[in-house]
Amino acid sequence: MTGGGHTTMSQEDKERIAQEKYGKTYEELDTNEKKAVGGSYGGPKGGETIKKMAEEHKQQE
C-alpha cells in the first residue's frame, strides 16, 4: 500500500473503543473523547488493535 490514505472506522469499531477507553457508547462521548477514539485507530496502539481484530476474525471463520 502506498500513500498516506486514511482508513475509516466502522461504527462497531468506534463503539468498541469507546467502551474500552471510557465505558460509554460513542454517542455519549464529548468531542475530545471522540477524537481520542479516532486517534486510537491506526496509531502505534492501533496497529496492535488491527492485529487483534484480524486474529479474532480468523477465529470466527
PyRosetta script that sets phi, psi and omega in degrees:
from pyrosetta import init, pose_from_sequence

init()
pose = pose_from_sequence("MTGGGHTTMSQEDKERIAQEKYGKTYEELDTNEKKAVGGSYGGPKGGETIKKMAEEHKQQE")
pose.set_psi(1, 131.9)
pose.set_omega(1, 179.7)
pose.set_phi(2, -115.7)
pose.set_psi(2, 164.1)
pose.set_omega(2, 178.4)
pose.set_phi(3, 84.7)
pose.set_psi(3, 175.4)
pose.set_omega(3, -177.6)
pose.set_phi(4, -111.5)
pose.set_psi(4, 40.4)
pose.set_omega(4, -177.4)
pose.set_phi(5, -62.5)
pose.set_psi(5, 154.7)
pose.set_omega(5, 179.4)
pose.set_phi(6, -99.9)
pose.set_psi(6, 142.1)
pose.set_omega(6, 172.6)
pose.set_phi(7, -97.3)
pose.set_psi(7, 142.0)
pose.set_omega(7, -179.6)
pose.set_phi(8, -93.6)
pose.set_psi(8, 145.4)
pose.set_omega(8, -179.9)
pose.set_phi(9, -88.6)
pose.set_psi(9, 142.3)
pose.set_omega(9, 173.0)
pose.set_phi(10, -77.6)
pose.set_psi(10, 161.0)
pose.set_omega(10, 177.3)
pose.set_phi(11, -60.6)
pose.set_psi(11, -34.6)
pose.set_omega(11, 178.8)
pose.set_phi(12, -62.6)
pose.set_psi(12, -42.1)
pose.set_omega(12, 177.6)
pose.set_phi(13, -62.8)
pose.set_psi(13, -44.4)
pose.set_omega(13, 179.7)
pose.set_phi(14, -60.4)
pose.set_psi(14, -44.9)
pose.set_omega(14, -179.8)
pose.set_phi(15, -62.3)
pose.set_psi(15, -44.5)
pose.set_omega(15, -177.8)
pose.set_phi(16, -63.6)
pose.set_psi(16, -45.9)
pose.set_omega(16, -179.0)
pose.set_phi(17, -67.5)
pose.set_psi(17, -39.7)
pose.set_omega(17, 177.5)
pose.set_phi(18, -59.8)
pose.set_psi(18, -42.0)
pose.set_omega(18, 178.8)
pose.set_phi(19, -65.9)
pose.set_psi(19, -42.8)
pose.set_omega(19, -178.3)
pose.set_phi(20, -65.4)
pose.set_psi(20, -42.7)
pose.set_omega(20, -174.8)
pose.set_phi(21, -83.7)
pose.set_psi(21, -38.8)
pose.set_omega(21, -169.9)
pose.set_phi(22, -124.0)
pose.set_psi(22, -10.8)
pose.set_omega(22, -177.6)
pose.set_phi(23, 68.4)
pose.set_psi(23, 26.2)
pose.set_omega(23, -179.5)
pose.set_phi(24, -131.2)
pose.set_psi(24, 164.3)
pose.set_omega(24, 170.8)
pose.set_phi(25, -74.9)
pose.set_psi(25, 161.0)
pose.set_omega(25, -179.1)
pose.set_phi(26, -59.2)
pose.set_psi(26, -40.0)
pose.set_omega(26, -178.7)
pose.set_phi(27, -65.8)
pose.set_psi(27, -25.3)
pose.set_omega(27, 179.9)
pose.set_phi(28, -78.3)
pose.set_psi(28, -14.9)
pose.set_omega(28, -176.0)
pose.set_phi(29, -73.6)
pose.set_psi(29, 149.5)
pose.set_omega(29, 172.5)
pose.set_phi(30, -81.8)
pose.set_psi(30, 175.7)
pose.set_omega(30, -174.3)
pose.set_phi(31, -57.0)
pose.set_psi(31, -46.5)
pose.set_omega(31, -178.2)
pose.set_phi(32, -66.1)
pose.set_psi(32, -36.7)
pose.set_omega(32, 177.2)
pose.set_phi(33, -66.3)
pose.set_psi(33, -39.2)
pose.set_omega(33, 177.7)
pose.set_phi(34, -62.7)
pose.set_psi(34, -40.2)
pose.set_omega(34, 177.5)
pose.set_phi(35, -63.1)
pose.set_psi(35, -40.4)
pose.set_omega(35, 179.3)
pose.set_phi(36, -64.3)
pose.set_psi(36, -38.1)
pose.set_omega(36, 177.0)
pose.set_phi(37, -62.5)
pose.set_psi(37, -46.1)
pose.set_omega(37, 178.6)
pose.set_phi(38, -62.3)
pose.set_psi(38, -37.1)
pose.set_omega(38, 179.1)
pose.set_phi(39, -71.2)
pose.set_psi(39, -18.0)
pose.set_omega(39, 179.4)
pose.set_phi(40, -74.5)
pose.set_psi(40, -14.6)
pose.set_omega(40, -174.3)
pose.set_phi(41, -100.8)
pose.set_psi(41, 110.2)
pose.set_omega(41, 174.9)
pose.set_phi(42, 101.5)
pose.set_psi(42, -12.6)
pose.set_omega(42, 175.6)
pose.set_phi(43, -77.5)
pose.set_psi(43, -169.2)
pose.set_omega(43, 180.0)
pose.set_phi(44, -54.1)
pose.set_psi(44, -44.8)
pose.set_omega(44, 176.8)
pose.set_phi(45, -71.6)
pose.set_psi(45, -32.8)
pose.set_omega(45, -179.6)
pose.set_phi(46, -59.1)
pose.set_psi(46, -35.6)
pose.set_omega(46, 177.3)
pose.set_phi(47, -59.5)
pose.set_psi(47, -41.1)
pose.set_omega(47, 176.9)
pose.set_phi(48, -66.7)
pose.set_psi(48, -38.0)
pose.set_omega(48, 178.6)
pose.set_phi(49, -62.5)
pose.set_psi(49, -43.7)
pose.set_omega(49, 179.9)
pose.set_phi(50, -62.9)
pose.set_psi(50, -42.0)
pose.set_omega(50, 177.7)
pose.set_phi(51, -61.0)
pose.set_psi(51, -44.8)
pose.set_omega(51, -179.6)
pose.set_phi(52, -61.9)
pose.set_psi(52, -43.4)
pose.set_omega(52, 179.8)
pose.set_phi(53, -63.1)
pose.set_psi(53, -39.3)
pose.set_omega(53, 179.3)
pose.set_phi(54, -63.8)
pose.set_psi(54, -41.9)
pose.set_omega(54, 178.7)
pose.set_phi(55, -64.4)
pose.set_psi(55, -42.2)
pose.set_omega(55, 179.0)
pose.set_phi(56, -63.6)
pose.set_psi(56, -39.1)
pose.set_omega(56, 179.4)
pose.set_phi(57, -63.5)
pose.set_psi(57, -41.9)
pose.set_omega(57, 178.7)
pose.set_phi(58, -61.1)
pose.set_psi(58, -39.5)
pose.set_omega(58, -178.4)
pose.set_phi(59, -68.2)
pose.set_psi(59, -28.0)
pose.set_omega(59, -178.6)
pose.set_phi(60, -77.3)
pose.set_psi(60, -19.2)
pose.set_omega(60, -177.3)
pose.set_phi(61, -75.1)
pose.dump_pdb("model.pdb")
